[in-house]
Amino acid sequence: MFGTIKPHTSRAAIDGILAMLERGELSPPQQVPAERDLARRLGTRRRVVRYATQTLIEHGVFEIRRHNRVFVRLGADEPEVARQVRAVL
């Protein structure tokens, strides 16, 4: 019932979020949309978005601020960050 998240699924979600950053749909210091909204936009499940968001927090692309809300920390003007995150995955 609560199986693991498949690597290709989480990778696709992370790539989708990074593409949103590169297109300027998300930019600092904007709050990241709710998991439900991101899941709908990316065509995946909320738990996959949660995993992708946590991964991007760990890599410094997003940060947690004010009442446990997630905000964009790095944007499209720093494309090397997206490359580094993709290389790690």
PyMOL commands that place a pseudoatom at each C-alpha (Angstrom):
pseudoatom trace, name=CA, resn=MET, resi=1, chain=A, elem=C, hetatm=0, pos=[0.000, 0.000, 0.000]
pseudoatom trace, name=CA, resn=PHE, resi=2, chain=A, elem=C, hetatm=0, pos=[2.726, 2.488, 0.932]
pseudoatom trace, name=CA, resn=GLY, resi=3, chain=A, elem=C, hetatm=0, pos=[5.392, 1.203, -1.449]
pseudoatom trace, name=CA, resn=THR, resi=4, chain=A, elem=C, hetatm=0, pos=[8.641, 2.929, -2.121]
pseudoatom trace, name=CA, resn=ILE, resi=5, chain=A, elem=C, hetatm=0, pos=[8.978, 5.775, -4.564]
pseudoatom trace, name=CA, resn=LYS, resi=6, chain=A, elem=C, hetatm=0, pos=[10.503, 4.594, -7.816]
pseudoatom trace, name=CA, resn=PRO, resi=7, chain=A, elem=C, hetatm=0, pos=[13.729, 6.423, -8.711]
pseudoatom trace, name=CA, resn=HIS, resi=8, chain=A, elem=C, hetatm=0, pos=[12.575, 7.309, -12.226]
pseudoatom trace, name=CA, resn=THR, resi=9, chain=A, elem=C, hetatm=0, pos=[9.352, 8.807, -10.840]
pseudoatom trace, name=CA, resn=SER, resi=10, chain=A, elem=C, hetatm=0, pos=[11.116, 11.013, -8.310]
pseudoatom trace, name=CA, resn=ARG, resi=11, chain=A, elem=C, hetatm=0, pos=[13.739, 11.963, -10.889]
pseudoatom trace, name=CA, resn=ALA, resi=12, chain=A, elem=C, hetatm=0, pos=[10.989, 13.060, -13.281]
pseudoatom trace, name=CA, resn=ALA, resi=13, chain=A, elem=C, hetatm=0, pos=[9.399, 15.183, -10.541]
pseudoatom trace, name=CA, resn=ILE, resi=14, chain=A, elem=C, hetatm=0, pos=[12.734, 16.797, -9.667]
pseudoatom trace, name=CA, resn=ASP, resi=15, chain=A, elem=C, hetatm=0, pos=[13.437, 17.458, -13.353]
pseudoatom trace, name=CA, resn=GLY, resi=16, chain=A, elem=C, hetatm=0, pos=[9.974, 18.970, -13.700]
pseudoatom trace, name=CA, resn=ILE, resi=17, chain=A, elem=C, hetatm=0, pos=[10.512, 21.315, -10.769]
pseudoatom trace, name=CA, resn=LEU, resi=18, chain=A, elem=C, hetatm=0, pos=[13.981, 22.295, -12.018]
pseudoatom trace, name=CA, resn=ALA, resi=19, chain=A, elem=C, hetatm=0, pos=[12.456, 22.995, -15.453]
pseudoatom trace, name=CA, resn=MET, resi=20, chain=A, elem=C, hetatm=0, pos=[9.882, 25.252, -13.773]
pseudoatom trace, name=CA, resn=LEU, resi=21, chain=A, elem=C, hetatm=0, pos=[12.760, 27.138, -12.153]
pseudoatom trace, name=CA, resn=GLU, resi=22, chain=A, elem=C, hetatm=0, pos=[14.602, 27.434, -15.470]
pseudoatom trace, name=CA, resn=ARG, resi=23, chain=A, elem=C, hetatm=0, pos=[11.471, 28.747, -17.224]
pseudoatom trace, name=CA, resn=GLY, resi=24, chain=A, elem=C, hetatm=0, pos=[10.970, 31.300, -14.461]
pseudoatom trace, name=CA, resn=GLU, resi=25, chain=A, elem=C, hetatm=0, pos=[7.691, 29.816, -13.239]
pseudoatom trace, name=CA, resn=LEU, resi=26, chain=A, elem=C, hetatm=0, pos=[9.289, 29.624, -9.800]
pseudoatom trace, name=CA, resn=SER, resi=27, chain=A, elem=C, hetatm=0, pos=[11.843, 32.143, -8.606]
pseudoatom trace, name=CA, resn=PRO, resi=28, chain=A, elem=C, hetatm=0, pos=[13.356, 33.387, -5.350]
pseudoatom trace, name=CA, resn=PRO, resi=29, chain=A, elem=C, hetatm=0, pos=[11.977, 34.297, -2.859]
pseudoatom trace, name=CA, resn=GLN, resi=30, chain=A, elem=C, hetatm=0, pos=[8.639, 32.855, -3.995]
pseudoatom trace, name=CA, resn=GLN, resi=31, chain=A, elem=C, hetatm=0, pos=[6.853, 30.276, -1.867]
pseudoatom trace, name=CA, resn=VAL, resi=32, chain=A, elem=C, hetatm=0, pos=[6.715, 26.859, -3.499]
pseudoatom trace, name=CA, resn=PRO, resi=33, chain=A, elem=C, hetatm=0, pos=[3.147, 25.893, -4.458]
pseudoatom trace, name=CA, resn=ALA, resi=34, chain=A, elem=C, hetatm=0, pos=[1.305, 23.372, -2.305]
pseudoatom trace, name=CA, resn=GLU, resi=35, chain=A, elem=C, hetatm=0, pos=[2.131, 19.702, -2.851]
pseudoatom trace, name=CA, resn=ARG, resi=36, chain=A, elem=C, hetatm=0, pos=[-1.319, 19.104, -4.314]
pseudoatom trace, name=CA, resn=ASP, resi=37, chain=A, elem=C, hetatm=0, pos=[-0.858, 21.859, -6.915]
pseudoatom trace, name=CA, resn=LEU, resi=38, chain=A, elem=C, hetatm=0, pos=[2.647, 20.734, -7.850]
pseudoatom trace, name=CA, resn=ALA, resi=39, chain=A, elem=C, hetatm=0, pos=[1.503, 17.123, -8.124]
pseudoatom trace, name=CA, resn=ARG, resi=40, chain=A, elem=C, hetatm=0, pos=[-1.279, 18.165, -10.495]
pseudoatom trace, name=CA, resn=ARG, resi=41, chain=A, elem=C, hetatm=0, pos=[1.080, 20.289, -12.615]
pseudoatom trace, name=CA, resn=LEU, resi=42, chain=A, elem=C, hetatm=0, pos=[3.673, 17.517, -12.785]
pseudoatom trace, name=CA, resn=GLY, resi=43, chain=A, elem=C, hetatm=0, pos=[1.159, 14.715, -13.276]
pseudoatom trace, name=CA, resn=THR, resi=44, chain=A, elem=C, hetatm=0, pos=[2.324, 12.697, -10.276]
pseudoatom trace, name=CA, resn=ARG, resi=45, chain=A, elem=C, hetatm=0, pos=[1.396, 11.905, -6.673]
pseudoatom trace, name=CA, resn=ARG, resi=46, chain=A, elem=C, hetatm=0, pos=[1.818, 14.155, -3.665]
pseudoatom trace, name=CA, resn=ARG, resi=47, chain=A, elem=C, hetatm=0, pos=[4.261, 11.820, -1.954]
pseudoatom trace, name=CA, resn=VAL, resi=48, chain=A, elem=C, hetatm=0, pos=[6.523, 11.949, -5.023]
pseudoatom trace, name=CA, resn=VAL, resi=49, chain=A, elem=C, hetatm=0, pos=[6.392, 15.757, -4.894]
pseudoatom trace, name=CA, resn=ARG, resi=50, chain=A, elem=C, hetatm=0, pos=[7.150, 15.636, -1.162]
pseudoatom trace, name=CA, resn=TYR, resi=51, chain=A, elem=C, hetatm=0, pos=[10.223, 13.486, -1.833]
pseudoatom trace, name=CA, resn=ALA, resi=52, chain=A, elem=C, hetatm=0, pos=[11.343, 15.773, -4.684]
pseudoatom trace, name=CA, resn=THR, resi=53, chain=A, elem=C, hetatm=0, pos=[10.863, 18.860, -2.515]
pseudoatom trace, name=CA, resn=GLN, resi=54, chain=A, elem=C, hetatm=0, pos=[12.877, 17.321, 0.316]
pseudoatom trace, name=CA, resn=THR, resi=55, chain=A, elem=C, hetatm=0, pos=[15.662, 16.434, -2.120]
pseudoatom trace, name=CA, resn=LEU, resi=56, chain=A, elem=C, hetatm=0, pos=[15.754, 20.007, -3.428]
pseudoatom trace, name=CA, resn=ILE, resi=57, chain=A, elem=C, hetatm=0, pos=[15.865, 21.335, 0.143]
pseudoatom trace, name=CA, resn=GLU, resi=58, chain=A, elem=C, hetatm=0, pos=[18.840, 19.070, 0.867]
pseudoatom trace, name=CA, resn=HIS, resi=59, chain=A, elem=C, hetatm=0, pos=[20.621, 20.457, -2.226]
pseudoatom trace, name=CA, resn=GLY, resi=60, chain=A, elem=C, hetatm=0, pos=[19.933, 24.090, -1.298]
pseudoatom trace, name=CA, resn=VAL, resi=61, chain=A, elem=C, hetatm=0, pos=[17.507, 24.874, -4.118]
pseudoatom trace, name=CA, resn=PHE, resi=62, chain=A, elem=C, hetatm=0, pos=[14.581, 25.283, -1.700]
pseudoatom trace, name=CA, resn=GLU, resi=63, chain=A, elem=C, hetatm=0, pos=[14.605, 26.317, 1.942]
pseudoatom trace, name=CA, resn=ILE, resi=64, chain=A, elem=C, hetatm=0, pos=[12.189, 26.007, 4.822]
pseudoatom trace, name=CA, resn=ARG, resi=65, chain=A, elem=C, hetatm=0, pos=[11.096, 29.278, 6.403]
pseudoatom trace, name=CA, resn=ARG, resi=66, chain=A, elem=C, hetatm=0, pos=[8.251, 30.673, 8.440]
pseudoatom trace, name=CA, resn=HIS, resi=67, chain=A, elem=C, hetatm=0, pos=[5.937, 28.080, 9.884]
pseudoatom trace, name=CA, resn=ASN, resi=68, chain=A, elem=C, hetatm=0, pos=[7.443, 25.174, 7.955]
pseudoatom trace, name=CA, resn=ARG, resi=69, chain=A, elem=C, hetatm=0, pos=[6.723, 26.690, 4.529]
pseudoatom trace, name=CA, resn=VAL, resi=70, chain=A, elem=C, hetatm=0, pos=[9.016, 25.980, 1.593]
pseudoatom trace, name=CA, resn=PHE, resi=71, chain=A, elem=C, hetatm=0, pos=[10.496, 28.816, -0.470]
pseudoatom trace, name=CA, resn=VAL, resi=72, chain=A, elem=C, hetatm=0, pos=[12.657, 28.965, -3.571]
pseudoatom trace, name=CA, resn=ARG, resi=73, chain=A, elem=C, hetatm=0, pos=[16.235, 29.791, -2.616]
pseudoatom trace, name=CA, resn=LEU, resi=74, chain=A, elem=C, hetatm=0, pos=[18.025, 29.509, -5.982]
pseudoatom trace, name=CA, resn=GLY, resi=75, chain=A, elem=C, hetatm=0, pos=[16.587, 30.453, -9.335]
pseudoatom trace, name=CA, resn=ALA, resi=76, chain=A, elem=C, hetatm=0, pos=[17.085, 30.405, -13.084]
pseudoatom trace, name=CA, resn=ASP, resi=77, chain=A, elem=C, hetatm=0, pos=[19.967, 32.868, -12.848]
pseudoatom trace, name=CA, resn=GLU, resi=78, chain=A, elem=C, hetatm=0, pos=[21.994, 30.084, -11.254]
pseudoatom trace, name=CA, resn=PRO, resi=79, chain=A, elem=C, hetatm=0, pos=[21.762, 27.273, -13.851]
pseudoatom trace, name=CA, resn=GLU, resi=80, chain=A, elem=C, hetatm=0, pos=[24.835, 25.483, -12.558]
pseudoatom trace, name=CA, resn=VAL, resi=81, chain=A, elem=C, hetatm=0, pos=[22.835, 24.506, -9.493]
pseudoatom trace, name=CA, resn=ALA, resi=82, chain=A, elem=C, hetatm=0, pos=[20.282, 22.656, -11.621]
pseudoatom trace, name=CA, resn=ARG, resi=83, chain=A, elem=C, hetatm=0, pos=[23.115, 20.869, -13.417]
pseudoatom trace, name=CA, resn=GLN, resi=84, chain=A, elem=C, hetatm=0, pos=[24.713, 19.865, -10.131]
pseudoatom trace, name=CA, resn=VAL, resi=85, chain=A, elem=C, hetatm=0, pos=[21.447, 18.553, -8.720]
pseudoatom trace, name=CA, resn=ARG, resi=86, chain=A, elem=C, hetatm=0, pos=[20.766, 16.555, -11.877]
pseudoatom trace, name=CA, resn=ALA, resi=87, chain=A, elem=C, hetatm=0, pos=[24.324, 15.160, -11.807]
pseudoatom trace, name=CA, resn=VAL, resi=88, chain=A, elem=C, hetatm=0, pos=[23.904, 13.927, -8.231]
pseudoatom trace, name=CA, resn=LEU, resi=89, chain=A, elem=C, hetatm=0, pos=[20.670, 12.135, -9.076]
for i in range(1, 89): cmd.bond("trace and resi %d" % i, "trace and resi %d" % (i + 1))
show_as sticks, trace
zoom trace
